[in-house]
């Protein structure tokens, strides 16, 4: 059986931090599915694995075979790309726009991103979605929802839209088995609406597509959702949301505005949390770059919040335009915190200290237990590695070390 292995393009992976601290590039969600889930739908039955950072490799296993096709994890599949990849022979590489898409290699051959080492074939696919920066996750989400909607619903029949709701263009609304929709407005004139298995939309919600609601998620009463928005599996979302991608097990259960944002896994946002997505001057938004260690232009006028896995914020938290929050940060208090908050920070506008690791794990365990999930030893080791790796960004910690010397 063929082995398909998703690799992290090195420079792109750095551009996608802090979300790629905790997952390979191919495990990012954009649209309805994660990138690797999309490929599995197109490529079909096979063995799959990941070539990623060493500290992630125990959770995301390499799983090599006799014949391996390494696939660029930042690229979303199309029918044409998937067929060209299936047709690759040993030593052949598929390239597009001067970059490596995939390469077929025998067992125990060292993988390299250097395309000069391979017999290259130019792809005939000219249009595909590629996620190269964190803000691409929300800015390309509409296109990705459209593609995933076609992929998941082709040849299938939706559950009936329950009586008591109002809708526009029902042919672009798909409701999976077990989903509940009560006395809400579904407007698919601006894009498709997908409601996943056992998801629930409570009374009074207003939704404009493109919108994707994944399995077991919920919209709280009177939520106002502007597409393109994705609510990942096992999330709870309320208030006003505009062009946001929520990853799994995250909660924004109360009023408050979040827009042009990416919210990682196991995030909790306190009541009336708000983020700005537009500067008062209407200037181009800059975001913190882990690759260059400075703020870089995004080319966007609207860009809100990047909030990594296991981050939390308290009631009435306010985030400035273009804020990046690292893994495991805990933000609270009045005022606007700085717009780059390193991983495992504890505090707010009045200042930060380091979130002590054993206290962080106590919180993480409690959060996971509420969903009947145990925080695994593998996940603990990953988070411990990120804690050590991110010390360089916690300048107050570095300052204390310098003063001690």
C-alpha positions as CSV (number, residue, x, y, z in Angstrom):
1,X,0.0,0.0,0.0
2,X,1.2,3.5,-0.8
3,X,2.5,5.7,2.0
4,X,1.7,9.4,1.8
5,X,3.7,11.5,4.2
6,X,3.0,15.2,4.9
7,X,6.1,17.3,5.4
8,X,6.5,20.7,7.0
9,X,8.0,23.2,4.5
10,X,10.6,24.8,6.7
11,X,10.1,28.5,6.1
12,X,6.4,28.2,5.8
13,X,6.2,26.3,9.1
14,X,7.9,29.3,10.8
15,X,5.5,31.7,9.2
16,X,2.6,29.6,10.7
17,X,3.7,29.8,14.3
18,X,2.3,29.8,17.0
19,X,-0.3,27.3,15.5
20,X,2.5,25.0,14.3
21,X,4.1,24.8,17.7
22,X,1.5,22.1,18.5
23,X,0.8,20.5,15.1
24,X,2.3,19.8,11.7
25,X,1.5,22.2,8.9
26,X,-0.9,19.7,7.3
27,X,-2.9,19.4,10.5
28,X,-4.1,23.1,10.3
29,X,-7.8,23.6,9.7
30,X,-9.0,25.8,6.9
31,X,-12.5,25.4,5.5
32,X,-14.4,22.5,7.0
33,X,-11.5,20.0,7.1
34,X,-7.9,20.0,8.1
35,X,-5.4,20.0,5.2
36,X,-4.5,16.3,5.9
37,X,-8.2,15.3,6.1
38,X,-8.8,16.9,2.7
39,X,-5.9,14.9,1.1
40,X,-7.2,11.7,2.7
41,X,-10.6,12.3,1.0
42,X,-8.9,12.8,-2.4
43,X,-6.2,10.1,-2.2
44,X,-8.4,7.4,-0.6
45,X,-7.3,4.3,1.3
46,X,-3.6,4.4,2.0
47,X,-1.1,4.7,4.8
48,X,-0.5,8.2,6.1
49,X,2.2,9.9,8.2
50,X,4.0,13.1,9.0
51,X,7.6,14.4,8.6
52,X,7.5,17.1,11.2
53,X,9.5,18.5,14.2
54,X,11.2,15.9,16.3
55,X,9.2,16.8,19.4
56,X,5.9,16.3,17.5
57,X,6.9,13.1,15.9
58,X,5.7,10.7,18.6
59,X,2.1,12.1,18.3
60,X,2.3,12.6,14.5
61,X,4.0,9.4,13.4
62,X,6.3,9.2,10.3
63,X,5.0,5.8,9.2
64,X,7.3,5.1,6.2
65,X,6.9,2.2,3.8
66,X,8.7,0.8,0.8
67,X,7.4,3.5,-1.5
68,X,6.7,7.0,0.0
69,X,5.2,10.1,-1.5
70,X,6.1,13.2,0.5
71,X,3.5,16.0,0.2
72,X,3.9,19.7,1.0
73,X,1.7,20.1,4.0
74,X,0.8,23.7,3.2
75,X,-1.0,22.9,0.0
76,X,-4.7,22.0,-0.2
77,X,-5.6,19.3,-2.7
78,X,-7.5,19.4,-5.9
79,X,-8.6,16.5,-8.0
80,X,-5.9,17.3,-10.6
81,X,-3.1,17.5,-8.0
82,X,-4.2,14.3,-6.3
83,X,-4.1,12.4,-9.6
84,X,-0.7,13.8,-10.6
85,X,0.6,12.8,-7.2
86,X,-0.8,9.3,-7.5
87,X,1.0,9.0,-10.9
88,X,4.5,9.8,-9.5
89,X,7.2,7.2,-10.0
90,X,10.3,6.7,-7.8
91,X,12.6,9.7,-8.0
92,X,10.0,11.9,-9.6
93,X,8.9,15.2,-8.1
94,X,5.8,17.3,-8.8
95,X,6.5,21.1,-8.8
96,X,4.3,24.1,-9.3
97,X,5.2,27.8,-9.3
98,X,8.8,26.9,-8.6
99,X,8.1,25.0,-5.4
100,X,7.9,21.3,-4.5
101,X,4.4,19.9,-4.3
102,X,5.3,16.2,-3.8
103,X,8.1,13.7,-4.4
104,X,8.2,9.9,-4.6
105,X,11.1,8.2,-2.8
106,X,12.0,4.7,-1.8
107,X,12.4,3.5,1.8
108,X,15.2,5.0,3.9
109,X,15.9,7.7,1.3
110,X,16.6,11.0,3.0
111,X,14.0,13.6,2.1
112,X,15.1,17.1,0.9
113,X,13.1,20.2,-0.2
114,X,15.8,20.8,-2.8
115,X,14.1,20.2,-6.1
116,X,17.4,20.0,-8.0
117,X,17.9,16.5,-6.6
118,X,14.8,15.1,-8.4
119,X,13.4,14.5,-11.8
120,X,10.8,17.3,-11.8
121,X,7.4,17.3,-13.5
122,X,5.5,20.6,-13.8
123,X,2.0,20.3,-12.5
124,X,-0.9,21.3,-14.8
125,X,-2.8,22.5,-11.8
126,X,-2.7,26.3,-11.8
127,X,-5.3,27.0,-9.1
128,X,-5.0,25.6,-5.6
129,X,-5.1,27.0,-2.0
130,X,-1.9,27.3,-0.1
131,X,-1.6,28.3,3.5
132,X,1.7,30.2,3.9
133,X,1.0,32.7,6.7
134,X,-1.3,32.6,9.8
135,X,-3.7,35.1,8.3
136,X,-4.2,32.9,5.2
137,X,-6.2,30.6,7.5
138,X,-9.0,33.2,7.8
139,X,-8.5,35.1,4.6
140,X,-8.7,31.9,2.4
141,X,-11.3,30.3,4.5
142,X,-14.2,31.2,2.2
143,X,-12.6,29.5,-0.8
144,X,-11.7,26.5,1.3
145,X,-15.3,26.1,2.7
146,X,-16.7,26.2,-0.9
147,X,-14.3,23.4,-1.9
148,X,-14.9,21.3,1.1
149,X,-18.6,21.7,0.9
150,X,-18.6,20.3,-2.7
151,X,-16.3,17.5,-1.6
152,X,-18.3,16.4,1.4
153,X,-21.8,16.8,0.0
154,X,-21.4,15.5,-3.6
155,X,-24.0,12.8,-4.3
156,X,-25.5,13.1,-0.8
157,X,-28.8,14.3,0.5
158,X,-29.1,16.8,3.4
159,X,-31.4,16.4,6.4
160,X,-34.5,18.6,6.1
161,X,-34.3,22.1,7.4
162,X,-36.6,22.0,10.5
163,X,-39.8,24.0,10.5
164,X,-39.6,27.3,12.4
165,X,-36.4,28.4,10.7
166,X,-36.0,30.9,7.9
167,X,-33.5,30.2,5.0
168,X,-32.3,31.5,1.7
169,X,-31.0,29.2,-1.1
170,X,-31.7,25.8,0.7
171,X,-29.7,24.0,-2.0
172,X,-26.6,25.4,-0.5
173,X,-27.4,24.3,3.0
174,X,-26.4,20.9,4.2
175,X,-27.4,19.5,7.6
176,X,-25.7,16.2,8.8
177,X,-27.5,13.5,10.8
178,X,-28.2,14.4,14.4
179,X,-27.8,18.2,13.9
180,X,-30.4,20.5,15.5
181,X,-31.4,24.0,14.2
182,X,-34.0,25.9,16.1
183,X,-35.8,29.2,15.1
184,X,-32.8,30.7,13.3
185,X,-32.0,32.4,10.0
186,X,-29.7,30.6,7.5
187,X,-28.7,32.8,4.5
188,X,-26.7,30.8,2.0
189,X,-27.0,33.5,-0.7
190,X,-23.4,34.6,0.1
191,X,-21.9,31.1,0.4
192,X,-22.7,27.5,1.5
193,X,-23.7,26.6,5.0
194,X,-22.6,23.2,6.4
195,X,-23.9,22.0,9.8
196,X,-22.0,18.9,11.0
197,X,-23.1,15.7,12.8
198,X,-24.8,16.3,16.2
199,X,-24.1,20.1,16.0
200,X,-26.7,22.5,17.5
201,X,-27.8,25.9,16.5
202,X,-29.9,27.4,19.3
203,X,-32.8,29.8,19.0
204,X,-32.4,33.2,17.3
205,X,-29.0,32.7,15.6
206,X,-28.4,34.6,12.4
207,X,-25.9,33.1,9.9
208,X,-24.5,34.3,6.6
209,X,-22.5,31.9,4.6
210,X,-19.9,30.7,3.9
211,X,-20.2,28.9,7.2
212,X,-19.0,25.6,8.5
213,X,-20.0,24.1,11.8
214,X,-18.2,20.9,12.6
215,X,-19.3,17.8,14.6
216,X,-20.7,18.3,18.1
217,X,-20.3,22.1,18.1
218,X,-22.9,24.6,19.3
219,X,-24.0,28.1,18.6
220,X,-25.4,29.9,21.6
221,X,-28.7,31.8,21.4
222,X,-28.8,34.9,19.3
223,X,-25.3,34.4,17.9
224,X,-24.5,36.6,14.9
225,X,-22.2,34.9,12.4
226,X,-20.7,36.5,9.3
227,X,-18.9,34.3,6.9
228,X,-16.5,33.0,6.0
229,X,-16.4,31.4,9.4
230,X,-15.6,27.9,10.7
231,X,-16.6,26.5,14.1
232,X,-14.4,23.5,14.6
233,X,-15.4,20.2,16.3
234,X,-16.7,20.4,19.9
235,X,-16.7,24.2,20.1
236,X,-19.2,26.5,21.7
237,X,-19.6,30.0,20.1
238,X,-21.8,33.0,20.9
239,X,-21.9,36.7,20.4
240,X,-20.8,38.4,17.1
241,X,-18.2,36.6,14.9
242,X,-16.9,37.7,11.5
243,X,-14.5,35.6,9.4
244,X,-13.0,33.5,12.1
245,X,-11.6,29.9,12.2
246,X,-12.1,28.1,15.5
247,X,-10.1,25.0,16.1
248,X,-11.4,22.1,18.2
249,X,-12.6,22.2,21.8
250,X,-12.6,26.0,22.0
251,X,-15.2,28.2,23.6
252,X,-16.4,31.8,23.0
253,X,-19.7,31.2,24.7
254,X,-20.8,34.8,25.4
255,X,-21.3,38.2,23.9
256,X,-18.4,40.1,22.4
257,X,-16.9,40.6,19.0
258,X,-14.2,38.4,17.4
259,X,-13.3,39.1,13.8
260,X,-10.7,38.2,11.1
261,X,-9.1,35.8,13.6
262,X,-7.8,32.3,14.1
263,X,-8.5,30.6,17.5
264,X,-6.6,27.5,18.3
265,X,-7.6,24.3,20.2
266,X,-8.6,24.3,23.9
267,X,-9.0,28.1,24.0
268,X,-11.5,29.8,26.3
269,X,-12.6,33.4,25.9
270,X,-14.2,35.1,28.8
271,X,-17.5,36.9,28.6
272,X,-17.4,40.1,26.5
273,X,-14.0,39.4,25.0
274,X,-13.5,41.7,22.0
275,X,-10.8,42.1,19.4
276,X,-10.2,45.0,17.1
277,X,-9.8,44.0,13.4
278,X,-9.3,47.5,11.9
279,X,-6.8,50.2,12.9
280,X,-8.3,53.7,13.6
281,X,-6.0,55.0,10.9
282,X,-7.1,52.3,8.4
283,X,-3.4,51.5,7.9
284,X,-2.1,48.1,6.9
285,X,-2.0,45.7,9.8
286,X,1.3,44.2,11.0
287,X,1.7,40.9,12.8
288,X,4.5,39.4,14.9
289,X,6.6,37.0,12.8
290,X,8.4,34.2,14.6
291,X,10.6,33.8,11.5
292,X,12.0,37.3,11.5
293,X,11.4,38.1,15.2
294,X,9.7,41.4,14.3
295,X,6.4,42.8,13.2
296,X,5.8,42.3,9.5
297,X,3.2,43.7,7.1
298,X,0.3,41.5,6.2
299,X,-1.1,43.4,3.2
300,X,-4.5,43.4,5.0
301,X,-6.6,46.2,6.3
302,X,-8.7,43.8,8.4
303,X,-6.7,41.5,10.7
304,X,-7.7,40.7,14.2
305,X,-6.4,38.0,16.6
306,X,-4.2,34.9,16.3
307,X,-4.7,32.9,19.5
308,X,-2.8,29.6,19.9
309,X,-3.7,26.4,21.6
310,X,-4.5,26.3,25.4
311,X,-4.6,30.1,25.6
312,X,-7.2,31.7,27.9
313,X,-8.5,35.2,28.4
314,X,-10.7,36.6,31.2
315,X,-13.9,38.6,31.3
316,X,-13.9,41.9,29.3
317,X,-10.5,41.2,27.7
318,X,-9.7,43.7,24.9
319,X,-7.2,42.8,22.1
320,X,-5.7,45.3,19.8
321,X,-5.7,44.9,16.0
322,X,-3.2,42.3,14.9
323,X,-2.5,40.6,18.2
324,X,-0.6,37.3,18.4
325,X,-1.1,35.2,21.5
326,X,1.2,32.2,22.1
327,X,0.5,28.7,23.4
328,X,-0.8,28.4,27.0
329,X,-0.9,32.2,27.6
330,X,-3.4,33.4,30.2
331,X,-4.6,37.0,29.8
332,X,-6.8,39.0,32.2
333,X,-7.4,42.5,33.6
334,X,-8.3,45.9,32.3
335,X,-6.8,47.7,29.3
336,X,-5.2,46.5,26.1
337,X,-2.3,44.0,26.5
338,X,0.6,44.2,24.1
339,X,0.0,42.8,20.6
340,X,2.6,40.1,20.9
341,X,2.0,37.8,23.9
342,X,4.6,35.0,24.2
343,X,3.7,31.4,25.0
344,X,3.0,30.7,28.7
345,X,2.6,34.3,29.7
346,X,0.4,35.2,32.7
347,X,-1.0,38.7,33.1
348,X,-2.3,41.6,31.0
349,X,-1.9,45.3,30.2
350,X,-0.4,45.9,33.7
351,X,2.4,43.4,32.9
352,X,3.3,39.8,32.5
353,X,5.1,37.0,34.3
354,X,5.7,33.4,33.3
355,X,2.8,31.0,33.7
356,X,4.4,28.3,36.0
357,X,4.3,25.0,34.2
358,X,2.7,22.9,36.9
359,X,0.0,25.5,37.4
360,X,-0.6,25.5,33.6
361,X,-1.0,21.7,33.6
362,X,-3.4,21.9,36.5
363,X,-5.6,24.2,34.4
364,X,-5.2,22.2,31.2
365,X,-6.1,18.9,33.0
366,X,-9.3,20.5,34.4
367,X,-10.3,21.9,31.0
368,X,-9.8,18.5,29.3
369,X,-11.6,16.6,32.0
370,X,-14.7,18.7,31.4
371,X,-14.8,17.1,27.9
372,X,-14.0,13.6,29.3
373,X,-10.5,13.7,27.8
374,X,-7.3,13.0,29.6
375,X,-4.3,15.2,28.9
376,X,-1.9,12.6,27.6
377,X,1.8,12.2,28.5
378,X,2.7,12.8,24.8
379,X,0.8,16.1,24.9
380,X,2.5,17.0,28.2
381,X,5.9,16.4,26.6
382,X,5.0,18.6,23.6
383,X,3.9,21.4,25.8
384,X,7.0,21.1,28.0
385,X,9.1,21.4,24.9
386,X,7.2,24.5,23.8
387,X,7.6,26.0,27.2
388,X,11.4,25.7,27.0
389,X,11.5,26.7,23.3
390,X,9.5,29.9,24.0
391,X,11.7,31.2,26.8
392,X,13.5,33.4,24.4
393,X,10.3,35.4,23.7
394,X,9.5,36.0,27.4
395,X,11.7,39.0,27.7
396,X,10.9,39.6,31.4
397,X,12.2,36.0,32.1
398,X,15.4,36.7,30.2
399,X,15.8,40.1,32.0
400,X,15.6,38.3,35.4
401,X,18.3,35.8,34.3
402,X,20.5,38.7,33.2
403,X,20.0,40.6,36.4
404,X,20.8,37.5,38.4
405,X,24.2,37.2,36.6
